[in-house]
Amino acid sequence: MTKTFTKTVSRRTLITVAASCLFASAPAWAQSGAPLRVILPVGAGSGVDTIVRAAQNALSKALGGQSVVIENLPGAGGITGTSALVKAAPDGNTVAFISNNHAVNPSVFKTIPYDSLTDITPITVVGGSPFVLVVNPAKVPAKNAKEMQALLKAKPGGFNMGSSGNGTIIHLAGEMFVDAAGVQVQHIPYKGMGPMMADIIGGQVEFGVAAVAAAQGHLASGRMKAIGVMGKERVASLPDVPTIAEQGFPDVDVAGWFAMIGPKGLPSAQVDRLHKAVVAAFNDPDVKATMAKQDNVIHPTTPDAAVKFLKSEQDRYARLVSKANIKLD
């Protein structure tokens, strides 16, 4: 009797202990059933939005089936979305994908509600995306950058340049061309690349800079025309479009990058988990094919390398912003 009772208790105890150990070792999201909230401080249809959504399912798979919910929070050049990220709990269930704007903002805004380097946890700089100077072909009948320069010079201040927002990298890239061409234009800021491109197509603004990934469909349809690639190298999907530098403006050299970050204080175990998942997601064959089609260059860095990169980019853009004399309240 006593022996049977002892065996029963021991068996129950072992089952309980085993279950407790299994539960304790499970990741926080598995215990709570919480999805991974991915904040995009950009509007729908932007380059980063297009990229991240292409990897959404693969990222969920790499996280062991954890659902991935993407939330667009555009505004103030990315400050709105990043503010939400820095306020989130550092539990591994909230991340954001930032772009060049994150490194630009400290130089163009008098104040921002967080420290762009110390109030975040860099996880990885995933890769880069080329930019292209685009026009409404009915409004800007130029075939190349030199012809466009001549049109803009003939009518100082008579053409409107759209951007994804005041002080954004898209604004800065446009100003880089305007400065190199020695022309005057009216800058029209939008809340995101999607609305800007819609108005270029609609003719409300004549030109702007866009990520190749976001502009490809509009270029293929003829609703927008590519004048030149903003970086130093041509892109595979637009083989006949020369760089702006090739066309006589060697100082024009800018491209996009995107990185995953978490809130300040994110535990190293969570950083490692998320880093491995991002690397696996962007190594998925379907995602790799999509990235190649969009001309994106994917080389995920280590978390330590991401920390150094964000600091160096912030310093670089501080010099560019000072030269362009861009200041916002």
N, C-alpha and C positions, 0 to 999 in steps of 0.2 A: 504493500500500500504506500508506504513512505517512499520506497524506491521509485514507483511509478509516478508519484507526485513530483519528485525531484527531477525526473527526466522531462516531465511536461513543462515544468517551470523553466528548465534550462533551454528547452527547444524554443519556448515563447520568448525567453530573454534574448537568445541568439538572433531570432527573427527581428525583434524590436531594435536591437543594437545595429544589426545590418541595415535595416531600413533607415535608422537615424543617420548612420554614416553615409548612406547613399544620398539622403536628402541634404545633409550638410555639405556634401561635395558638389552638389548641383549648382550651376551658376545662378546668380540672383534672378535673372530673367526667367529661368525655368521654374523657380520657386513661386514667383509672382505671376507668371504668365504675361509679363509686360512685353510689348513690342519694342523694337529699337526705333526711337524717334529720330529721324534724320532731318535736321533743320537746314534749309537752303535759303541763305540771306539774299536770294535773287528771285526774279519773277519767273513764272512758267514760260518756257520757250527759250530761255537763255542757254548759253553754251554749257554751263555747269549743270543746269537742270536736265538738259538732254543727255549728258554724260552719265549722271548719277542714276537717272531713271533706266538707262540701258543696263546698268549693273544691279538694279534693285533685286531681282529674283535670284541672281547668283549670290548676292550678299546674304540674303536670307538663308539660302542653302548652306553657305559657308559657315553661318552661325548656328548650324544644327537645326534649322527649321524655325528659328525665331523670326516672327513677322517683322517686316521693315516698313515703317510708315513715313512717307516723305511729306514734309510740310514747308511750303513756300512762304517765307516771311520777308518780302522785299521792302526796301525803303531806306533812305539816308545812306545810300552807297553800301549797304550791307550791315549797317549799325543796328537796325531793328532786329534782324535775325540773330546776329551775334550777341546782342543784349539778352535775348531769350536763352541762348546757349549758356552764357556765363552764370545765369541765375538757376540753371538746372542742377539737380542733385548729381554729384559725381559717382553714380552707381553703375555706369556703363550702359545705361538705357537711353541716353541722349547724346547725340553727336551732331556736328555740323560739317558741311563741306564749304570751305571758304575759298576765295580766289584772290587775285592781286589787290582788290579793293581793301582787303583787311590790312595790307601793308601800306596802302596809300592813305587811308583815313587819318592816322595820327598827324599827318602833315598838312591836310587840307581843312580839317575841322579844328576850331579853337579848343573845344573840349569834346571828349567822347566818354560815355558812362562806364568805361572799363579800361583796363590796361591791355593793349592788344598782344602783349607778350607774356605777362605774368598772370593774367586772369584766365588763361586757357591751358590745356594740355595738348601739345601737338602729338599726333599719332603717326601721320605720314603725309608727305607731299606725294600725291598719287601720280601726277604727270602734267603735261602741258597741252595747250590747244592753240592753234594759229589764229590770228585775226586777219580780217580782210577789209579794205576800204570799199564800201558799196554805195551805189547811187540809184536814184530813180531814173531809168534810161530816158523817159520822156521829158524829164526836167533838166537833166544834165547829159547832153548829147556828146559826151567826151569818150574817146576810146582808150585813153591812157592818162597817166598822172600829169604829164606836161600839158595836154589839151585841157584837162580839168583846171590846172593852175591858171591857164590863160583865161578861161571862162570866169573864174573867181576874181581874177585881177581886173577884168573888164567891168565888173560890177561890185565894187567894195561894199561889203555888208549886205549885199542883195541876195545871198544864199543862206539857207538855214542848215546847220549841222545838228543832227540829233545825237543824243547819248543816252546811256542807261541811267544817268543821274549825275548831278553836280559832283565833281571831284572823283568820279569813278575811274577805273582803269580805261574804260571805253572812252570817257571824256578826255582823259590824259592822252590816249593814243590819237584821238582826233586832233587835239591841240598840237601834237607832235608833227602831224602832217601840215597843219595850217601854218605853224611856225617855220617849218622847212620850206614851204612854198611861198612864204612871205605874203600871205593874203589875209583879208579880213572877212569874217563870217559871223552870223548870229548863232549863238549856241542855244539849243532847245533841249533841256534835260527832261527825261522821262523816268518813270519808276520801273526800270527794268528794260532789258534788251527786246523782249517781245513787243511791248507797245511802241518802242522806237522803230522797229522794223516795220510794224503795221503802218505807221505814218510815213515812212519812206516809200512804201508801196503805194499808199494812198496819195502821196504828193504833198502832204502837209509840211514835210521837211525834205530837202533834196538829197542829203547824203549823211553818212555816218560810218562808224567802224563797228563790225560785228564779228563774233566768233564764227569760224568757218562751219563748225558743227551746226550752229543755229541757222546759218544763212543758206546752206546747201540747197534746200528745197526751193527757196525763192530764186536762187541763181539759176537753177535748172529750168524753172518755169519761165524765166525771162522777166519776172516782175521786178527783179533787181539785177544790176550789173556790177561785176567786180572790176574795180579799177587797178587794184594791186594788193599783194600780200604784204602785211605790215612787218613781218620778220625778215630775217636774212636769207631764208631759203624758200623756194617754191613748195607748194603742197601737191601731193599726188592726185587729189580729186580735181584740181584746177591747173593742169599742166601748162596750159597756154596763158595763164595769168602771171605776169612777172611780178617780182617784189617791187615795192615803192623805191627801195634802195637802188635796184637795177635801173630804174627809170630816171635816175639823176638826183635822188634825194638820199644820200648815204647815211644821214643821221637818223633816219626813220627805222627803228628796230624795236619792236615790242610784240610780245606774245602773252597768252594767258597761261596760268597754272592753277591747279586746284589741290586742296589739301583737306584731310580729315582731322578735326580737332575735337577734344572733349572739354568739359568744364575743368576749372582749376581743382587740383587735388584728386584727379582720377587715379585710382590705385594701379600700380604697375601690372598687376595681373589682368586688369581690364584693358589696359593699353595693349598688352601683348595679345589678348584675345581678339580685340578689334583690329589690330594691325595684321594679324594672320588672316583674318576673315577678308579684309580688303585686298590683300595680296592674292588670295585664292579667288575672290570674285572677279578681279580684273585679269586673272589668268584663265578664266573660263573661256573655252573656245569660241562660243557665240559672242561673248562680250569683247574678246580680242578682235574678232572680225568686225564688229560694230565700231570699235575704236579706230581700227585701220581705215574703215570706210569714211569716218569723220576726220581723218588725218590727225587724230590725237596721238601723242607720244606718251606711253605709259611706262614709268620706271618708279615704282613705289620706294620711297626712302625709309630708312630706319627712323624711329622716333627722335633719336639724338640728332640725326642729320636734319630732320624737320625743324627742330629748335633753332639750329644755326642758320638754316635757309631763311626762315621767317625774319630773323634779326637782320640778316644781310639785305633782304628785299626792302625792309622798312627803311634802312639807311639809304639804299639806292633811290627809292622813290622820293625820299625827302629832298634829295638833290634835284631831281627832275621837277618836282612841284615848285621848288624855289625858283627854278629857271622859268617855268611857265607862269609864275606869280598867281597861283590858284589858291584862294583862301575862302572858307565858308564859315558862317556863324554856327 
